[in-house]
Amino acid sequence: MPTARDSPARTRPRTDRRTSNTHRRLRPSPGTGGDECSLPRRKRQSDESDSEAERAATRTYVPRDAQDRAIERERRRRSKGLTVEKSRNSAIRGGTGGEKSGHKRSDGRRGHAGTNSSSQLLSEDALGKLQRLNDKDGDLRQNRGVKEKGVSDSVVERLRAERRKRKRKKRRIVSGPMLEEGGISRERRSKSKKWGKKFWIIAAVLFVLLIIIVVAAVVAANKKKASSSGAKSSGTPKDKPPRNELKGISEDSIPTSAKGTILDPFTWYDTTNFNVTYTDTKIGGLPVMGLNSQWDDSAQANPNVPPLNKPWSYPTDKIRGVNLGGWLSLEPFITPSLFNGYDRNLNIVDEYTLTQHLGSQAASTLEAHYATFVTESTFKEIAAAGLDHVRIPFSYWAVNTYPDDPYVAKISWRYLLRGIEWARKYGLRIKLDVHGLPGSQNGWNHSGKWGPIGWLNGTDGDINAQRSLEMHDSLAEFFAQPRYQNIITFYGLANEPAMVKIDTQKVLAWTAEAKKRVRAKGINATIVIGDGFLGLQKWAGGLLPDSSGMVLDVHQYVVFNVQQVLWDHSTKIKYACQTWTEQSKQSMDPKTGFGAIMCGEWSQADTDCALNINNVRVGSRWQGNFDQGPFGMAPQLTPLCPLGKTTASQCDCGPANGDPSSYSATYKQWLKMFAEAQMHSFEQGWGWFYWTWDTEQAVQWSYKKGLAAGILPSKAYAPDFKCDKEVPDFGALGLSEGY
């Protein structure tokens, strides 16, 4: 390469090995007089065949300045790797080859031999000068370097040193000429190959490590982002079911106006057992989409009860049922995975705040829950357990939503209808129960929104009361269809209205109006109203003027009452057998009670230890860390287990929340006896619905988990204990009162 001090005319010829080999082959051969190069045979034959006229043409006169220019051009060609023979041949031929296509240069491009005219040829003097220059150049190349005119020895030596240094750096690339001249030994080549393999192995390992580091960094960043924003994986949708029902159905069959709506089955998370043929038919403003036109009411839940198409004799035939809580109306203690893991400052404690936070992801998240938390096997298992009724809680947003509502609108409606059809398949009768009314009828999280009561109370209380009546207009018209006459035997108006906080007369007036509307739409099922926490005795004497065709729903628990949770194990069983049995009997008599009563909720839990049972991140009365409650209830910071007054440290929620396999035999005996005592008591009325069928964690609130643990009778209609039997002293049997 030329240095900064080299001029273009004095550029040093390339001296790489391939060029030097070529020039050595062009050196004059011994005995040839130096005027003929040792050329390939084909070239020599070509030269010898030249005509005498062509050789004579070489003596044609060319002006001296043209000769000098030709010589200079020839020198430049030689410096770029052209052979002397090609230049001489071109000159001797007189440019005949160049006239057609020009000489092929070393860089692959074509150029002319001398000038643009073939008449400007070299004289003998010029050829002689050219030969002398060639001889000189060959001598220089033989010495592996070129010493240009005017260049000092020191400069040449420095250039040679730089060139050797560059060669050493390039030795890894082994060319054919280098191997010919022994430029790299076999041993060195072998080491080079081995090092090359090692290099790629190391590079691959580093690449994999880099990927792992990047992935780990991304995951960590996402976790940090999720933690700060409150997002979490447990609330994300699960993998979609196969949706086989859509096979053979064209998306073109869905009208453009319906695509992307709740009527478009291609937007549904799950299509199992749904009729996916499009229809926009509505009854009471509610879609029938998903239903089959035929149904069968011949199924029987168990041999002890009539099939659906035969009448049930209430209250002679006792209800033994279970709730599907936490399914279509969320409850944090039933499905804590949907609520836990959020930053406390986000205050996600109910379905309102959850859907508000999830925003556009709320619909997909909740539909995945609707589709998977309750399936057909749920109803099959319920019937197999000897149960015969199912209470299905749902809320007003299954029917409609209003401005500023964050709730997922109308999707749960489709799953409610499918649930009813699955219940029909297994002969199970249904009690519909509206758990959440517009504005919230009790301010608890299972009504949808924790906080102030906005139904028949507050600024929008009357508006929300009217909205709830309109909701019942739609529901009653829909469920008055013939297909529901046998299966829906109970129609609930409002779950747990907080009549201790709302004007009682307003609630009674609303109840009377709702009943009137429902009957007008054609509902013949028994209408259910909540006791409002007034106390069963207050419903005696005609508190509700017209109670015909109605039943009072009471929910019995010992864990939410600060006096009852203190009782020891034996006392709790005796209370169920005595007090609750007496209350049921009194309520069945119109003179001393409402005249008809059922227990719509109960459980075998004797502590309020279950996670989120008192609300998200709220502690328990049992351990004395109940730091907030509904309606401004005072905190309970003193343990309320039976041993709490003397040995508070023994009030432990661990055993109650533990795996049932860790329960002692005595504790299992007590849990089963307490459950069967309540069954006996509530069957003194119309019967009962256990709360609830399944939970994610809370064993003592799950009928399914209780069956598996052996703490509930294998068949609901065949308990081992009834209240006419003696209750043992469980303390004497070794059962700790504090766990």
N, C-alpha and C positions, 0 to 999 in steps of 0.2 A: 504494500500500500504506500502511496506517496505521503511524504511528510509535508508539514506546512511550508517548508523551504523548497520543496521540489516544484519545478515548473511543469505544466502539462506536457511539454515536448520532451521532458527528461524523465518521464514516469518510468520507474523501474519495472521491468517485465515480471510477470507472476512467476514465482519460483516454487510453487507447490509441487509435490512429487509427480503428479500426473503430467504437468507441463514440462518438467525437467526430463522425464522419460521420453516424451515426444520429441523434444529437441535433441536428445542424444541419438535418437534414431535418424534425425536429419543431418547429423554430422557427416562430413565427407568420408567415404570409405577408403581404406588404405589401397594405394595403387590406382586410384581413379583420377589423380591429379588435382583433386579438389574442385573440379568444375562440374562434377555430377554427384548428386547426393545418393545415399543408399536408400532408395525409395522402394515402396512395395512394387512387386512384379507387375501388377496391372497398370500402375502409373508409368513404369518405365516403358512398357510396351506401347502405352498411349503416346508417350513422348516420342518414341522412335518412329511412330507412324505419321508424325507431323510431316507435311509436305515441304519441299524446298522453298516454295513460295512463302510459306509462313515464316521460315527461318530468315529469309531475306527481308521480310517485313520488319524484322527487329532492328534493321539498320536505318529505318525511316527516320528522318530528322525530326527531332523534338526540341523546341526552344529550351534554353538552359533553365529558365525560371520554372517551366513546366516540369522539367526533370527533377529539380529540387523538391517541388511539391509532391511529385510521385514518390521520391525517396522517403520524404517525411511521412507520407501516408503509409508506406510500406513498413516503416519502423513502428508506427502506431499499431498496425495490424499484428506484427510480430509480438509486440508487447502484450497484446490481448490473446495470444495463444494460437495465432494462425501459423501454419507451417510455411517454411520458406519455399517448399516445392510448389505449393498452390500459387504463391505470388509469382515465382519464376515461370510456372506453366502458363499463368494468365498472360504474363508479359510476352512469352515466346509465341503463344497462340494468337497474340494480337487482339485479345479481348473478345474472341469469338464466343467463348462460353458466357462472358458477362453480358453480351448483347441480348441473350435470351432471358436469363434470370438473375444474373449477378452472382458474385461469390457468396457462399454460405459462411457467415461469420460465426465465431465461437459462441456468441450469445444466441444463436438461432435465427437472427435476422439476416436479411439479404442486403448486400451492398455492391458497389461497382469496383472494378479492379484498380483503376487509376483515376481517370477523369470521367466526366459524363460522356466524352466522345471516344469512340474506339480507335480514332486516328492518332491520338496522342500516345505513342508507344515509347518504350525505353530504348536508349542507344546502348551500344556495347560498353561505352565508358560508364554509363549509369549502372549497367549490370555488374561491371567489375567492382565499382564502388560498393554496390549492394552486397556482393559476395564477401568483400573484405569486412564489411560491418557484421555480416553473419558469422564469419570466422571468429571475430573478436567477441561477439555475443556468446558463441558456443563455448569459448574458453572461460568466459566469466561464469556461465551456467555450470560448467564442469566443476568449478570451485564452490558451488552451492551458494552463489551470491553474485551480485552485480556491483561493480565499482564504476559508477558513472563519472564522466569527465567533470572535473572540478569538485569532486566530492572527496573529502579527506578520509584517511584510513580509520581514524577514530570514529567518524560518523558511520562508516560502513560496519565497523565492528559493533557499534551500538545497535544498529539496525538488525544485525545478525542475532545479537543477544535477545532483542525483543521478539524476533521471529521464533527463536528456540523456546522462549518462555510461552509464547502462544501455542506452539506445537504441543508442549507438555500438557497444557490444559485441555487440548482436544484429543488426547490419546485414547479416550474412552470410545470415540467413534472410529472404528477400524475400517478403512477402505481397502479395496482390492490391491491398489498399488502399494500401500504401506505394508501389506502382508508379503507382497512380492519382494520388497527390499528388506524384509525382516525388521520392519519398524516396531512391531510388538511381538514379544515372545509368546509361545503357547501357554506357558505357565501364567504369564501376566494376563493373557486373554481369559484364562480360566478363572483367575481371581476376580477379574472385572465382571464376568458373568455372575459369579457367586455374590459379589457385592450388589450387582443389579437386582438379583432376586431378593436379597435382604432389604434393599432399599424399598422395593414395592411392597414387601410384607409389612415393613415398618410404616410405610405410608398408608396402607390399608387399615392397620390397627389404629393409627392416629385418626384416620377418617371416621372409623366406627366410634372411637371415643368422643370425637367432636360431635357426632350426631347424638350420642347419649347425653352429652353435656347440654346441647341445645334443647333437646326434648325435655330434660329435667328442668332447665331454666324456664321453658314455656309453661310446663305444668305448675311449677312453683309460682310463676307470675299469675296464672289463671286462678290458682287457689287463693292467692293474696287478693286478687280482684274480686273473687267470689265472696271472700270473707268481708271485704269492705263494702260490697254492694248488697250483700245478703243473699246472693244466688247460691244455690247448692244443687248437687247432683240428685239427691233423693227426691226432689220435686219435679225432676225432668221426666218427660214422657218415656215409657218403656218401648221396646221394639214392637212394631205393629204386628197384630195377628195377620195371617195370610189373606184374609178377606176373599175366601173362595167363592162366596156368593156373587161376586162381581164378574166372575168368569162367564163369558158369553153375553155380557151386558155391554152395550156400546155407550160411551159417554155422550154420543150424539143424541141418545134417547132422553137426555136431560135438557129441558128447555133452557135457552140462554138466560132467561130471567131467573131461573132457579139454580144455576151453576154457582158453586161456592157458598150456597146457603145451607141451612140445616136440613133442607129437603134433598140435597145432593148427596147420594150415598157414596160417591167417590171422595168426599171430604170426611167421611166417617172413619174414626180410628178402628172400629171393629164392626163387622157386619154379621157376626155369628148369629144364626137363627132369626135374622131380620129379613123381611121381604124387601128386596132392593129395587123392585119395579116402581118406577116413579109415579107418584100421585100427589096432587095438590089438594086432595079432599081434606076438609077440616070440619070438626064438630065442636061447637062451642068456641070456635076460633083456634082450636088445638088440632094439630095434624095427626092423621092416622098413619102417616108414612112409616113403614117398617112392620106393620101388622099384616098378618095373613087374614084372608076373608073367612076362613073356617076355624072352628075351635071345638074342643071336646071336653066336656065336664064329667066324664065318667070315672076319673081317677079318684082314688081313696088314699088318704095319708097313711092310715094304718087300720088294722081290722077292727079297732074299737070305736071308730068314728064313721059317719056316713060319707059316701062319695059326694062330690060337689053338686051333682044334680039331684041330690036328696036333701030335704030340709034338716037343718041343725036345730036341736031343741035347746035354745038358751033360756034360762040359765041351768037347765037340768044337765045338759051335756057341757062339761067344763072345758074352758079354753086352756090349752097348754101350748103356749106360743113363745116366740122369740123375736127380738127386734133386729133389724138390719141397720143399726146405728153406725154413724160415721161413713156411710156410703154416699148417699145423695145430698146429705147435709153433713158437712165436715165437723169433726170434734177432735181437738188436739190430743186428747188422751187416748183416743182410739187409733189414730194414725199419726203418731208423733213425728214420723219421718217427713211429713209435709210441713211441719212447723218448726222443728228444732234446727239449730245450726245458723240461724239468722242473728245478726247483731242485735243486742238487746235494745239499742236505741231506735231500731226500726219498729219495735213494738208490734210485731206480727203475732197476734193472739187469737184470730178468728178468721172465718172465711172472707169477711169483708177486707181486712187488712192484707190477707194473703193474696187475693186476686188483685187487689189494688197494686201491690208490689210487683206481682208477676206481669201485669199489663198484658201485652200481646201474647205472652206465653201461657196465660191462665187457662185458655180454652183447651189447648193440647194437653197441658198438665193434668187438669181435672178430668178430661175425658178418658185419659189413660187410667186414672184411678177408678172412674165409674166402670170401665170395661174389665178391670182385673180384680178389684177388691171383692166383688160379688159375681159369681159365675153360675152356670147351670148346676155344677156340682154342689154349690152352696145349698140349693133347695133340695137336692137329692139327699144330702147329709142331714138336713133338718128333719126331713120325713123319717129317715132311718133312725133318728134319735128318739122317735116316739112323739114328736111335736106335731101339732096340727094347724096352727095359725102363725102368720108372719105379720108383724107390724112394720110398715115401711115408712120411715120418716123422709120427708122431702120438703122443699121450701118454695116460696113464691116465685123465685127466679127460674124455676122449671117451666112456669107459665108465662111470665112477663117480667121485664125490668123497667126501671124508671130513670129519669135524668140523674146523672151523677152516681148511679149504681155501678160498682166495679164488677159485680157478680157475672159469672158466665151464664148467659141467657139461653134457656130452652134446650140445651144439650142433654141435661139430666132427664128431661121428659121422655126421650126415646128409650133410655135405659130403665126408667120406671115401668114403661109399658112392656118391655121385654121381661123384666123381673116378674111381672104379674103373669105373663104367659108361662114362664118356667114354673112358677108356683102352681099354676093350673095343671101342668104336666104331672106333678107329684101329689095332687089332691089337697094342696094347702090353701086355706082360706086367708083373705087379706083384710088387714085393718090399715086404711090410709090415714096418715097423720101429717098434718102441716106443721113442721117444726119451726119454720121461720116466716113471720108475717112482715109486711112492709113497716119499717120503723122499729121493729123488734118488740115483741110482746112481753119480754122479761129482762132484757139487757144482758143475757148470758151468751157465751160464745156459741153455744149450739143453736141459737136463734139466728146466727149469721153475724151478729155485730155485738161486741161487748161494750157496755157503757149505758148511757141514759136510755130510758124507754121512750120510743117515739110513736107508739101505737096507742090511740086513745089517751095520749098524754103528750104534753109539750106543744110546741108551735104547730107542727104538722100532724098532730095526733089524729084529728078528725079526717084529714085527707088520707092518711094511711089506713084508717079504719074503713073508709069507703073503697079504697083500692083492694083491701082484703075481701070485701064483699063481692066486688067485681071478679076477683080471682075465683071465688067459690061459684059464681055464676057459670064460668067457663068449665071448671072442674066437674060440677054437678051435671051439666048438660052432656059432657063427654062420657062420664062413668054411668050415666043412666041408660046407656046402650044395652041391648039385650045380652051381649056377650059378657057383661060384668055383673049381671043380676045374681048369679050363683056364687061367684068367687069373692066379690067385695061385700063383706057382711058387716063391716064397721067403717064409718066415715067420720074422721076426726076433724073438728073445726079449728082448734088452736092448741098447740102443745104448751102446757105450763104457763098460762097467762098469770102474770104476777099481780094478783088481785089484792095483795097486801100493800102494793105501791100505786096501783091504778084505782080510780074510782070504781067501786064494785058495781054500782048501778049502771054505769056506762058499759061495763063488760057484759052484764046480764042483758041489757037492751041490745047490744050488738049480737049476742048469742041468739036471742029470739029472732032477730032479723035474718041472721045467717040461716037458721033452721028453716024459716019460712021460704027463703029463696031456694035452698037446696031441695026441699020437698016439691016446690013448684016445678023444678027442672026434671023431676021424676026419680029422685033417689029414694029407694025403699029400705036401704040398709040402716042399721041402728046408728044414730048420730052420737058421737062421743064428745064430751066436754071435760076439760081439766078442772080439778078441785080448786085451783088457784091458791093453794097453800093456806086456805082459810081454816082448815080443820073440818073433818067429816061431819061433826055434829052440827055445824052451822048450816049445812045444806038441808037439814030437816025442816019440816014445816012449810014447804013451798017457797023456798028462796027463789027458785025459778018457776014462775006460774005454770007454764006448760012444759012438763018434762016427759010427756008421753013419747015413746019410741026413742028414748035417750038413755045413756049410761054414763055414770060419773067415773072418771079415770083418776086414780090416785097412784102416786109413786112413793114407794116405801124404801128408805135407806136408813141405816143407823150411823153411817160414817160422816154425815154432814151436820149432825146435831151434837153440840158440845157436851150435852148431858149423856146421850146414848153411846157415844164413842168411848166414854170412860168405863162402861160396864165390862165386867169380865165375860169370858166365853160362855159359861153356863147361863148367865143372866140374859144374854142376847138371844139364845135359843128359847128360853122361857118367855121372853117378851114377844117373840114372833108367835109362839103357840098360844099365848094368853091374850095380850093386848091387841095384836093385829087380827087375831081370829075374832075377838069380840067386836072390833070396829067393823069388820066385814059383815058380820051378822046384823049389826045395828043399821048399817047403811043399806042393807037389802030390804029393810022394813020402811015403808014410806012414812010411818009415824015417828020413827026415830032417826031417819036418815033420808038420803036422796031417793031410795027405792031400788036402785040398781047400781052395782059398783064392780069395777074390774081393777086389777093392779096392772097398769101399763108398763111399769118399770120396777125392777128390783135386781139385786145381785147378792152373791154370797160373801162379798168383801166385808171385812170388819175393821178396816183401816182406810184412811184417805191417803194412802202412801203411793198409789199408782202415779206414774209420771204424768204431769199436766192435768190430773183429775180436777184440781181446783183452778186451773188455767195455766197457761204457759209460764214457766219459771216461778210459779207460786208454790210455796212449800206446803206442809201438811200440819194439820192440827195434832196428829199423832206424835210427831216429833217436836212440835212447838216452834216451827219456823214458818207458820202461815202468816206471811207479811202483808197480804192484801186480800180483800174479798169483795164480792158484789155488793152494790148498794151502800158502799161505805162501811161495811162491816169492820168491826175492830179487829186488829191483828191478834193472832193467838200465838204468843211467844213462850207459853208454858206447855210442856208436853202433856197430851191428853190421853196417853195410853193408861191402862189401869194402874201402872206403877209410877206414873209420872210425878205424883206429888212427893214421893220419897226418893226414888232412884231414877231421875230423869235420863241418865245415861243409858238405861236399859230399854228405852223406847226407841226401837230400831226398825226402820223400814226395810232393811235388807232382806230378811226372811220372807216378808209378805210379797216383795217384788222379785224374789228369787225364782230360779227354775223349780217347778213342782217336784222334780226328782229329788230335790234336797229337803222336801217337807218330811217331817217325822210322821210316823203312822198315826199318832194321836192327833196331830194337826189335820191330817187328811180326814180322819174320822169326824172331827169337829166341823170342818168345812162342808162335808157332805150332809151331816145332820142339820146344820144351819140352813142349807139350801132346801132340804126336804121339809123342814119345819115351816118355811115360808110358803112352799107349794101347798102344804096342807091348809095353812091359814087363808091364803088368797082364793083357794077353791071353795071357801065358805061364801064367796061372792060368785061372780061369773067366771073367774079364772085369772090367768096371769100371762104376762109376756116378760121373759127374762131380758135384762139389758147387759150385754148384747150378744149377737152370735159370735163375732170374732173381733179380735184386736191384734195389733202388732206385738204388744208386749204384756199387757195387763191380763194375766192369767185368771185372776179372780173376778174379772168382768167379761170373760169370754166363755160362752156355753161350749163352744167347740173345744177350746183348750181344757176346760174343766172335765169334759168327757174323756179326753185323752189322758188326763192326769188321774182319773178315777175318783174325782171329788164331786161328781154328779151322778145320778142314777143312769144306768145304761139305757133305760127306757123311761121317758118322762111320766108315763102313765103307770109305772110300777116302782114307786119309791120303797126304800127299806124302812124308813122311819115315818111315823105319824105322831101327832101331838098327844095321842092317848098313851104314849109310852113314856117311861121315866127318863129325865134328862140327867146324864151323869155329871159328876163334879170333875170337870176337865183339869182344874188346878191340881186335884189329888192324883190325877192320872199323869201328871208331870208336864202339862202344857204351860209354857211360860205365858204370862199375861203381857209381857212387853216385847216378846220375840228377841 
